[in-house]
């Protein structure tokens, strides 16, 4: 019905599915903080003491592979964080770790862009991180590759370069909390649902980008992603 809403509903956020014309409709984006020990240390945290913690980005922060995005406002420290992305096909609450991978549709590679100065200011003032993490176009994501075709990766290189120069280089086997654990932890606090994406954390080497930079990243055997920062 055209008169069911006061305003037209916004477009449905979605990401491409490798090898298909159909797309993966996105409901929420969950992000895991400090899930690689080396990154936790570079951020001044102790990776041996923390249970996983999470924050969210709005679904309409998604950016497609090959896009050019503007340098965001209100920051002088715009940083990259490459991450394995998990797409959820089957929801649930209190999902057992042993059954967690049965809920996965597929995997991709994404960038958790961060306005680091705004995030740090929020940390210093004990305020939420939303302005540093959940801003427009802060969640580039590759096409999703179906788990039925590639399996469930437990290891493999995760890498990001800026203008061809390597910045981040890690392996999925270095995740403090692997994918199954992350799914289980999230579902204990709130129900997962079909269409959810999970950005699973970033290895060490996060750093700033500037207008004109081109970022390329990949997770070996899964997906690649390229994003340019507009001038």
N, C-alpha and C positions, 0 to 999 in steps of 0.2 A: 504493500500500500504506500503510495507516494505521500500520504498525509499522516503517516504513523509517527513521524518525528518532527519536532519544531524546526530543526536544521537537518540538512542531508547528512547521513552517517559518513564519518571519515573513511577514506580508503582502507582496505584490509592490508596491514603490513605482511610481507611475505618474502621468502628467499627462493632462489632457483633450486631445482632438483636436477642433479647431473643426469643427462641422458633422457630427460622428459620435458614435455611442454607444460605439464602441470607444475604448480608451485606449492611450496610448503607454507601454509598460512601460520603466522606467528601470533601467539597469545601473550607471552611474557618473556623477558630476558632476565635470567638469573646469572649472577657473576660470583665466582669464588675469589676471595681475597687471599693473597700470599700462600699459594698452593705449591710453590717450588721453594725448597730450602734456600737456594742461593739468592732468589729474589727476596725472600723474607729477610735475609741477612742484609741485603743492600738497602732495604727499607728500615733497618734498625730494629727488627723483631727477632724473637727467638723461635725458630720453627719447631723446636722439640716440645713446646709447652702449650700450643694452641690447638683447640678443636677448630674445624673449618668455620668460617664466617662468610656471610653473603651480603650482597647489595643487588639492586635491580637497575636496569635501564628501561626506558619506555620502548615498546616495540617499534614505534615509528622513528627511533634513532638508527634503524638499520640502513646500511649503505651497500649497494651492489658492487661486485667485483668490476674493476675497470673504471670506477667513478672518479671524478675530481670533486673534492669538497673544499669549501672555503676555510681559511684559518679562522678559528672561532673567536668570538668577542670576549673581552674581559679577562684575557690571560696573556702572560708573557712566558709561559712554560707549558707548552702543548706537547704531551708525550705519548709515545706508542707503547702498547703491550700486546704482543702476539699470543693467541690462545687457541687451543683445540675447542671446537664448538660441538656440543651434543644436541641433537634434535629429538624431542620426545614424541613418541607415537601413541603411547598408552599411559594414561594417568593413574593416580592412586595416592593413598596416604599410607604412611608407615610401611613403605616398601622394603622388603628384606634385601639385604645386600646381595644375597645369592640369586635373587630373582630380578635384580635391578636392570641388567642389560637386556632383559626381555622387553623392557619399556622403550628401548632406543630405536628410533627410525633410521638415523644415520649420523654422519659426522662431517664437519667442515673445518675451515680455519677462519678465525676472525681477529679483529684488532679492538681491544678495549682502549679507545682514546680517552685521555685523562687531562683535564686542566689541573696540572699538579699543584700550581700555586694556590688555586681555590680549594683543592682538596686539603692541602696542608694547613691553610688558614682554618678550615672547618675542623680539622683534627685538633689544632691548637686551642680552639674555642669550644671543643667538645660538642660540635654541632654535626648534623647529618652531612654526608658527602654528596648529596644529589647534584649540587651546582658544579662539582668537580668531575662527576662521572656520568650523569644522566642528561647531558645537553644534546642539542640537535646534531644529528649525523655523527654520533660518537660510537657507533657499533657496526663498522664494516663486517660483512660476512660473505664468504664464498658460497658457491653452490653446495648443497648438501649431497653427499654420496651415501647411498643406501647401505645400511649394515648388512642387508641380505646379500650384497655383492662384494663388500670389502671386509666384512667381519667386524670385530671389536678390537681396535688396536690397543695393545698394552705397552708398546714401545715404538720408537721411531723419532727421527729428528724433527724438531720444531724450530723454525728459523725465520728471522726477519732481517732485511737489509734496507738501508736508506741510500738511494742513488747508487746502488750496487755495492755499497760497503756494509759488511756484516755488522749487526748491532746485537741481536739476540740469537743464541744458539744453545738449545737444550735437547732433552729427550723425554718422551712421554713416560718412560719408566722412572723419571725423577719426580713425578707427582707425589706430594705428601699424601693426599687423599685421592686415589684413583676414581675413575668415572663411577663405578658401582657404589663406592662409599658416598660420593657427592650426591648421587640420586637418592640414596637411602637417607642421608642427613636432611636434605631439603624436604623430603616427604614426611619427615617426622614433625615439621613445623607448619607446613602448609601443603595442601594437595597439589601435586603436579597434574597437568592436564595435557592432552594432545595439543601440539603447537607450541609448547614451551621450548625455549633454547637455553642451554647452559654454557656459559663461557667459563672454562675450567681452571683458569689461572695462567700466569705468565712466568717464563724463566727470567733469569737475571739479564741485565743489559738494557733495561728501559731507559729511554732518553728523549730529548726534545727533537721536534721537527719544526721546519720553518716553511714559509710560502715558497713554492717551487720544487719542494722535495717530492720524490717518487718512492713509495714504499712497496716492496715486494716481500711476500712471506709465503711459507708453505709448511704443511705437515707431511712428511714423507709418506708416499703411498696413499694419501687421502685427497688433498686439495691444495690449490694455490690461490693467491689473492694479490691484486695490485691496486693501490690507491694513490692518487696524486693530491697534493695540497695546492690549491689554487693561489695565485698571486693577487 
